[in-house]
Structures are given as structure tokens and as C-alpha cells.
Amino acid sequence: MPDENNDIMWHQPADFSEDDHMGKCAVVDSWTIARVGRRLHLVAEFVAGHRDHDDGQCFLMSARIHWIDEKTGWAKTADGLYKLGKRRQPDEDDSDLNL
């Protein structure tokens, strides 16, 4: 069920199949979630396999998140599907970004 405040789901849909998407989507590493207004976005320090960004790019901010599932390691945003690598560990500079 979508989150009332942000209109996102915190798990992948029941009909989502990893096998259909593995190797066909961008992989993000050292990622976190940022709030911009009322919307949540995926922010990553490194990206690979993205159609619009070079591999190893040092910063990516996605369109708003539709759903994200940390347990399975997948996220769907308005601009694409992402395989989640390691989540960035928060530090004191992240107080304005992280949930």
C-alpha cells in the first residue's frame, strides 16, 4: 500500500519479476533517499548502466520514487528501474536528506 504522505510503496509489487529486469537496468551504489518538498527521490553517489549517465558518475538524483524495496534491492522511479547496491551510511551532513 502506498505511503499516505509520499504516495510510494515500501515494497516491490507482487507481480514484479527480477528475472525480467536483471541486467537491463541501472545499478546504484552508495545510495540514500532524499525528500524534495513532499516527494522522495533516490540519490546515489555511483551509477552504472544508466541510459542517460556515464558509468561511474559520481552523483545521480532520480525522479520521484514510486516504490522501493530494500529487502529485495530494487526501486522504481518515474524515470526508470534501479537495482540497489550498498546503501550509504548516514553522517551528520545528511540531516537534510535522509528520512
Helices and strands as residue ranges (DSSP letters): G 18-20, E 26-36, E 39-48, E 60-69, E 74-77, E 80-84, G 92-94
